[in-house]
Amino acid sequence: MAKTGSGERKAYIITGPTSGIGYHTALELAEHGTVVLVGRNQGKLDEVRKTIERTGRRAVPVVCDVSDLASVRRAAAEIIALGLPLAGLVNNAGIHEMRATKNAQGWDTAFATNHLGPFVLTEALMPHLPDGANVVFVCSAVEDSERRPAVIAGFRGGRYISAEASARGEWKPGGSTQPGSDAYATSKQCNLATVLAFARETPRLRFNAVEPGFSPATGLSRDANVFLRLLGKYVLGLLAPFIKYWSTPARAAKVVTNALLNEPGGTGVYYDERGRPMLGSTQVRDPQFQDRVVAETRALLSTVST
């Protein structure tokens, strides 16, 4: 069990810190301690590090492809070897693919990036986090098939069959007609199930989730065409503050940061885009479903030697 030294600034880890919500969260966290920047692109990580260092704060880049489990395990070992007084982790990195691809292990990339990678990173770092430290997962309310805005947007909720089926890119029938939506919703449902299960399993730490709201200015769909990316960034992004359930990366970052720095000590809490507690889908609130997702994920990961 790790202990944080009283004479050092706390260190906070965040994945996906080079754009969108992750970038703004990294800047917010830099106000409170050293930020460990975990991302795929060394050049982009260095740009964020320099931005933070220009304000007199400290950041440490760690290259990691969250979709590649071997890369995640190497990154976790590198983070631990830094010897920093770790105080929290934000699992922010995520993608919504327009077409299915495979990761280094031959598994669905979206499921690996959004669920398996964060799961592996969290379990590797948990023994090195001090009592009371916070772990936050950036989730999504599209996992709830009864949430009207998600349904209007074309989602049909999480379509979980099993961890193995998800890794193969297979989802429960009757899902979305939009490519990639079932993979995204299911992976985010698994995120939330993991948070709620971990909160019960490991009470010495705090595990919470954030629904950041719809932020059209994020880089979530990195394989979308140029027109859609520009539309989201420069047109829809300006409208976001005025529409219910919508948000902006900067606003979402404040909610995520507040959840991570949560002093009252809440655990197993799911926060909405304004930082208020909310409920997930009926299925994800079932402890048996939560435990099944975690057990099946661990069993799947045990088959990978990295």
C-alpha positions in Angstrom: 0.0 0.0 0.0 1.5 3.3 -1.1 1.9 6.3 1.2 2.1 9.9 -0.1 5.0 11.9 1.2 3.9 15.1 3.0 6.7 17.2 1.6 6.0 16.5 -2.1 3.3 17.8 -4.4 0.8 15.1 -5.2 0.8 13.5 -8.6 -2.2 12.8 -10.8 -2.4 10.5 -13.8 -4.6 11.2 -16.8 -5.0 9.3 -20.0 -5.8 11.0 -23.3 -4.5 14.4 -22.2 -3.6 15.9 -25.6 -7.1 17.0 -26.8 -10.6 17.7 -25.7 -11.7 17.0 -22.1 -8.4 15.3 -21.3 -6.3 18.3 -22.3 -8.4 20.7 -20.3 -8.4 18.3 -17.3 -4.6 18.1 -17.4 -4.4 21.9 -17.2 -6.8 21.9 -14.3 -4.9 19.2 -12.4 -1.6 21.0 -12.9 -3.0 23.6 -10.5 -3.0 20.9 -7.8 0.1 18.9 -8.4 2.3 17.1 -10.9 0.4 15.7 -13.9 1.5 12.4 -15.4 0.4 12.6 -19.1 -0.4 9.3 -20.6 -1.0 9.2 -24.4 0.0 7.7 -27.7 1.9 10.6 -29.4 5.2 11.7 -27.8 5.1 15.0 -29.8 1.7 15.9 -28.6 2.5 14.9 -25.0 5.5 17.2 -25.1 3.4 20.1 -26.3 1.0 19.7 -23.3 4.0 19.3 -21.0 5.5 22.6 -22.3 2.2 24.4 -21.9 1.9 23.3 -18.3 5.6 24.1 -17.5 5.2 27.6 -18.9 2.8 28.2 -16.0 5.4 27.1 -13.5 3.8 23.7 -13.0 5.2 20.2 -13.6 4.1 17.5 -16.0 5.7 14.1 -16.9 4.8 12.4 -20.3 4.4 8.7 -20.5 3.9 7.2 -24.0 1.1 4.6 -24.1 -1.4 3.2 -26.6 -4.3 2.4 -24.3 -5.7 0.0 -26.8 -2.6 -2.2 -26.6 -2.5 -4.1 -23.3 1.3 -4.7 -23.5 1.7 -0.9 -23.9 -0.6 -0.3 -21.0 1.4 -2.6 -18.7 4.7 -1.0 -19.8 3.3 2.4 -19.1 2.0 1.4 -15.6 5.5 0.0 -14.8 7.1 3.3 -16.0 4.7 5.4 -13.9 5.4 3.3 -10.8 9.2 3.6 -11.4 8.9 7.4 -11.4 8.5 7.3 -7.7 6.0 10.1 -7.6 3.5 10.5 -4.7 0.6 9.3 -6.7 -2.8 10.6 -5.5 -5.3 9.9 -8.3 -6.0 8.5 -11.8 -8.4 9.8 -14.5 -9.3 7.2 -17.1 -10.3 9.6 -19.9 -8.9 8.2 -23.1 -11.6 6.9 -25.4 -12.7 6.5 -29.0 -15.9 6.1 -30.9 -15.0 4.4 -34.2 -17.0 4.8 -37.3 -15.7 1.4 -38.5 -14.5 -1.5 -36.5 -10.8 -2.1 -36.3 -8.6 -4.5 -34.3 -6.0 -3.8 -31.6 -2.6 -5.4 -31.2 -4.2 -8.4 -29.5 -6.7 -8.8 -32.4 -9.6 -7.5 -30.3 -12.1 -4.8 -31.1 -10.2 -1.5 -30.8 -13.0 0.6 -29.3 -13.7 -2.0 -26.5 -10.0 -2.4 -25.8 -9.4 1.4 -25.7 -12.4 2.3 -23.7 -12.7 -0.6 -21.3 -9.8 -3.2 -21.3 -6.9 -0.7 -21.3 -8.3 1.5 -18.5 -9.1 -1.7 -16.5 -5.6 -3.0 -16.8 -4.0 0.4 -16.0 -6.2 0.8 -12.9 -5.6 -2.6 -11.5 -1.8 -2.2 -12.1 -1.7 1.2 -10.2 -4.2 0.5 -7.4 -1.6 -1.1 -5.1 0.5 2.1 -5.5 -2.3 4.6 -4.6 -2.6 5.7 -1.0 -5.7 5.2 1.1 -8.4 7.7 0.1 -7.0 8.3 -3.4 -9.5 8.8 -6.2 -9.9 6.9 -9.5 -12.3 8.5 -12.0 -13.6 7.0 -15.2 -15.0 9.2 -17.9 -18.2 7.3 -18.8 -21.2 8.1 -21.0 -24.9 8.0 -20.5 -25.3 6.4 -24.0 -25.0 3.1 -22.1 -28.6 3.6 -20.9 -31.2 2.5 -23.5 -33.9 4.5 -21.7 -32.0 7.8 -21.8 -33.9 9.8 -24.4 -31.1 12.1 -25.8 -29.0 9.0 -26.4 -31.8 7.2 -28.2 -32.5 10.3 -30.3 -28.8 10.3 -31.2 -29.1 6.7 -32.5 -27.8 4.7 -29.5 -29.6 1.7 -28.2 -27.7 1.3 -24.9 -25.1 -1.2 -23.9 -25.3 -4.5 -25.8 -23.1 -6.6 -23.5 -23.1 -10.4 -24.1 -19.7 -11.2 -22.4 -16.2 -9.8 -22.3 -15.1 -12.4 -24.8 -17.9 -11.5 -27.2 -17.1 -7.8 -26.8 -13.5 -8.4 -27.6 -14.6 -10.1 -30.8 -16.8 -7.1 -31.6 -20.0 -9.0 -31.0 -23.0 -7.2 -29.4 -26.5 -8.2 -28.3 -28.9 -8.1 -31.3 -31.3 -5.2 -31.7 -28.7 -2.5 -31.4 -27.9 0.7 -33.2 -27.8 1.0 -37.0 -24.9 3.5 -36.7 -21.5 1.9 -37.1 -19.5 1.8 -33.9 -22.3 2.9 -31.6 -22.9 -0.5 -29.9 -19.2 -0.9 -29.3 -19.0 2.5 -27.7 -22.1 2.2 -25.6 -21.2 -1.3 -24.4 -17.6 -0.3 -23.5 -18.9 2.7 -21.5 -21.4 0.5 -19.7 -18.5 -1.8 -18.8 -16.6 1.3 -17.5 -19.5 2.2 -15.2 -20.0 -1.4 -14.0 -16.3 -1.5 -13.2 -16.4 1.7 -11.2 -19.4 0.4 -9.1 -17.8 -3.0 -8.6 -14.4 -1.6 -7.7 -16.0 0.8 -5.2 -17.4 -2.2 -3.3 -14.3 -4.4 -3.7 -11.7 -1.8 -2.6 -13.2 0.6 0.0 -9.8 2.0 0.9 -9.8 3.9 -2.5 -12.6 6.0 -4.1 -13.9 5.0 -7.5 -16.3 7.4 -9.2 -17.6 8.1 -12.7 -18.4 11.2 -14.8 -20.9 11.6 -17.6 -19.3 14.6 -19.2 -22.3 15.6 -21.4 -22.2 15.8 -25.1 -19.2 17.8 -26.1 -19.1 18.1 -29.9 -15.7 19.8 -29.8 -13.9 16.7 -28.5 -11.7 14.5 -30.7 -13.6 11.3 -29.7 -14.5 10.2 -33.3 -11.0 10.6 -34.6 -11.9 8.7 -37.8 -14.8 11.0 -38.7 -14.4 13.0 -41.9 -12.9 16.5 -41.8 -16.3 18.2 -42.3 -17.8 16.5 -39.3 -14.8 17.3 -37.1 -14.9 21.0 -38.1 -18.6 21.2 -37.6 -18.3 19.8 -34.1 -15.4 22.0 -33.2 -16.5 25.4 -34.6 -20.3 25.3 -34.9 -21.8 22.7 -32.5 -19.2 23.5 -29.9 -20.4 27.1 -29.7 -24.0 26.0 -29.1 -23.1 23.4 -26.4 -23.4 25.7 -23.3 -27.0 26.5 -24.2 -28.4 23.1 -24.8 -29.5 20.6 -22.1 -27.1 17.6 -21.7 -24.5 19.3 -23.8 -21.2 20.6 -22.5 -17.8 21.8 -23.5 -14.4 20.2 -22.9 -13.5 23.0 -20.5 -16.7 22.7 -18.5 -16.4 18.9 -18.4 -12.8 19.1 -17.2 -13.9 21.0 -14.1 -16.5 18.3 -13.3 -13.8 15.6 -13.8 -11.3 17.5 -11.7 -13.8 18.1 -8.9 -14.6 14.4 -8.9 -10.9 13.5 -8.6 -10.2 15.9 -5.9 -13.4 14.9 -4.0 -12.5 15.6 -0.4 -15.8 14.4 1.2 -14.8 10.8 0.4 -17.7 9.6 -1.7 -17.2 6.4 -3.7 -19.3 4.6 -6.3 -20.9 7.9 -7.4 -21.9 8.7 -11.0 -21.8 12.4 -11.7 -23.6 14.1 -14.5 -22.4 16.9 -16.8 -23.0 19.5 -14.0 -21.4 17.5 -11.2 -24.7 16.2 -9.7 -25.1 12.5 -8.8 -27.1 10.5 -11.4 -28.1 7.0 -12.1 -26.9 4.6 -14.8 -29.1 2.1 -16.7 -31.1 -0.4 -14.7 -28.7 -3.2 -15.9 -25.5 -1.4 -14.8 -27.0 -0.7 -11.3 -27.3 -4.5 -10.7 -24.4 -5.6 -8.5 -24.5 -9.1 -10.1 -24.0 -7.5 -13.6 -21.2 -5.4 -12.2 -19.5 -8.4 -10.7 -20.0 -10.4 -13.9 -18.4 -7.7 -16.1 -15.3 -7.5 -13.8 -14.9 -11.3 -13.4 -15.3 -11.8 -17.2 -12.9 -9.0 -17.9 -10.3 -10.4 -15.6 -10.7 -13.9 -17.1 -10.3 -12.5 -20.6 -7.2 -10.5 -19.6 -5.6 -13.6 -18.0 -5.4 -15.2 -21.4 -3.0 -12.5 -22.7 0.7 -12.8 -22.0 2.5 -9.5 -22.3 
